[in-house]
Every structure is written in structure tokens, then in C-alpha cells.
């Protein structure tokens, strides 16, 4: 609840001249919070799978509880009580379907097929995908410091996931495919969130995205899982995963990304990887080698360079 109050307080900060007074650096912090929250997700999903749940149960629970939580926040935040159809609700809905929903579905499947560390490196391809989208749409080449930052981030990623000790011959091709699709879907979410101009409060933007994603998700995973014998525990897992995977990242990104742009947001999103590695170490006991620590240092260096690009 403290995190929720922080987001509501940030939303109430005044605006002037089209430039939000909360400032560029606070927007950067919000994007980092969203990425860090998403970085915690893999370990908790693995823990849920260890308790016997499947992606067909976890995914609808995660999306449903995340959506409900956002609407509850809106209920207690009067400034968010606006007509959602007065904003770009179609664009926001499409981002929810092809960004949030698709990312969640395919990433959760990949986590059942592959180790968490490999899923992370596949998802992490969103970094260069988002930069590429920004360059294509704006018809520009990557800036010099952007290129250096990307190189550091990719090199750090290879080290941080301990890729050299992976037995590639035993990997699931389907899992790899799902992991790459999740990266593309995540980059779509990051890029187009930065492109959509909306006068709606960030909470309402988030609610539209999440609500639009539910019907498509229920087609893939009927909500009958909620009436099964373990439905109560499933809802608790859904609440936790929904907060980490939908609520905190969506609200943070909706506030922060429009202030800093999708290219920088993709760079800052790199913090997701070291957070995920640390969470795997602390929560599910995966070891961290010296190479992985070095990889995380390179990633953080890339983030710093990306903010000081010229």
C-alpha cells in the first residue's frame, strides 16, 4: 500500500507549460521501479510452479488480480474518476492486448519450458528491439553513446545469465521461441507507451490497458481455474504476481516513459536483469558467480552512459 500511495502522490504533482514539474530524474526513478518490479517476477512465478500450479492457472490469476487492483486504486483516487472513452482508449487497449497480455502469456509459458536465467536473457532482447523501433520510426541512426551503452548492456547480459555454462543441447526450441516473442511484445509495450499522448490519469491509462487484455487472455485460459479446489491459494499468487508484473510496472511506465522517451526507457529497463539475478539468488537459491557480478556491473555502466548520451 505504501507503493500505491507513492504513485498516487506522484500523480497529484502539478504541471506547467507541458513539462511535468516532477522532473526528468523522478521519471527515471519510476521507470527503474517498474523494471525492478518486473525483474522480481520470474523467481516468484518459478516458486508458484514449484507448488504445482501451471501457466494456465498462473497467467489468468496474475492478469485478473492485477486488473482488479488497479480499479480498486481508481475507486479510492477521485482524480482518476474520468470517462475513459475521452482519451485514446483504442490505442491504449491495443497496447494492453499486444504488449501486456502477449508478454505475460508467452513469458509464463517460456518459464515452464526453460530455466529462469535463460528466460531472462531472451526477454532482455527487448532492449535492442525497442531502440531499433525508435530508430526506424524516427528514421535515425543510433547515437554514438547509445551504441556504446547497448554494447555494454548486451555484453553484461551474456555474463550475467552465465550463458557459457548453459547446456544448449537440452534446450526447448519452443521455449526459446516463446522467450523471443515475449521480448518483442515487451518492446512493443515500452515503445508505444512512449508514443501515445493521453490526457487521462496514469491510473486510468493502466486500467484501460489491463482491462482490454483480459478478454483475449480468457480465450486462451478460461477463468474456470478460479473455482478449482486450490482457487484460494491461486488468487493469492495472482495478487502478488499481478502487483509485480502488471500494477507497479504499468503505473510506473505510464507516468515515467512519456517524460523520458521509449529509447531511454529501454536502457533504464536494463536494471531488470540484475534485480532478477539477485532475486533468483535470494529467493530460489540460484548461485551467482564472479562473471555474473561483472555482467551486472557492465549493465549498470550501460544505464549510466545511456543517460549521459550526446
C-alpha angles and dihedrals in degrees: 000000000000089000090050091052090050091055091048092050091049090053091055094058111116126253130218133185094350091298116106112231091217084084139222095279094053088050088053090051091052092052089049090051091051093049092046091051090052089048091061092055101081095059094048092048089051089051090052091050089051088058090059102264121134133214088257088063102033097048099057091040091051095047095042097049092043091054093046091050093054092050090050089054089051090051090058095041108071095189088066092058097106134129105271091205091065090071133059091288095155093055092044091048092052090050088052093051101042097029114032101023097042092045092051096045099047096038092053089051090049090053089058091051101041143031115273093246094058092044088055094053091048093049088046091068085085086087098070092031092059093045089050091051091051092049093047096048093045092039094231139127121243112271118247096253090044089057092049091047092050091049091051092047094049092046090048091048092056091052097040095056091048089235094171093066094049118115098226094183093069097049125120111244089203090053091051090050092050090048092054092046089052089054091052092047091049091050089051089054094048095044100045094041086062092048101050115090110206131173090198120106113266091246091058091046089053093047092052092050094048096043093050090053095055101074092052091046092050090054089058095038115025111217092238087107089080093067096052123109094265094044094119094056090043090056091051090052089046091054093051095043092043091055093048098039105032116011105045097036095043095049093042093049094045089056100037109034097061088055097053106023132245096274095059090039089058090052093048089047086069089086086076090078101057089043090053092048092049091047091051089052096047100036107032102019101246110161122241117216129204090257090056092052088050090050092053089050090054091050093051089048089054091052091053092048091048091058091050096046119138 
